[in-house]
Amino acid sequence: HFKELIVWQRADALRQAVWSVVVGVPAMDLRFRAQWTDATRSVCSNIAEGFGRRTHREFARYLEIAGSSL
């Protein structure tokens, strides 16, 4: 399962950390906040989606996309 991957676990920890920071700053620009939360959510989503692909090459491509979100 993709949740067993260390890379996904670290991405999820980053997502949670970003969320806790941006929620704690009420005066933060909403678009800026959305960009941060969307980007970190995208990392987790791309790792999970790539894990379900048929080949290692496809999975690697999704990992590249996840890296770009970082």
C-alpha positions in Angstrom: 0.0 0.0 0.0 1.3 3.5 -0.8 1.0 4.6 2.8 3.8 2.2 3.7 6.2 4.2 1.5 8.6 6.4 3.5 8.4 9.0 0.8 4.6 9.2 1.2 4.8 9.3 5.0 7.3 12.2 4.8 5.1 14.0 2.3 2.1 13.6 4.5 4.0 14.9 7.5 5.0 17.9 5.5 1.4 18.4 4.4 0.3 18.3 8.0 3.0 20.7 9.1 2.2 23.2 6.4 -1.5 23.0 7.3 -0.8 23.7 10.9 1.3 26.7 10.0 -1.1 28.3 7.5 -4.2 27.8 9.7 -2.4 29.5 12.6 -1.9 32.7 10.6 -5.4 34.2 10.1 -4.0 37.3 8.3 -2.3 35.2 5.6 -3.4 35.8 2.1 -6.0 33.2 1.2 -4.5 32.5 -2.3 -1.0 32.1 -0.8 -2.5 29.7 1.8 -4.3 27.7 -0.9 -1.1 27.4 -3.0 0.8 26.0 0.0 -1.9 23.5 1.0 -2.6 22.5 -2.7 1.0 21.9 -3.4 1.6 19.7 -0.4 -1.6 17.8 -1.0 -0.5 17.3 -4.6 2.7 15.7 -3.5 0.8 13.0 -1.5 -1.7 12.5 -4.2 0.8 12.0 -7.0 2.8 9.5 -5.0 -0.3 7.6 -4.3 -1.6 7.7 -7.9 1.8 6.7 -9.3 2.1 3.8 -6.9 -1.0 2.3 -8.5 0.4 2.5 -12.1 1.5 -0.6 -14.0 5.2 0.1 -14.5 8.1 1.5 -12.6 8.5 4.0 -15.4 5.0 5.4 -14.9 5.5 5.5 -11.1 8.8 7.4 -11.6 7.0 10.0 -13.7 4.5 10.6 -10.9 7.4 10.9 -8.5 8.9 13.6 -10.7 5.5 15.4 -10.7 5.4 15.2 -6.9 8.9 16.6 -6.7 7.9 19.5 -8.9 5.1 20.3 -6.4 7.7 20.6 -3.7 
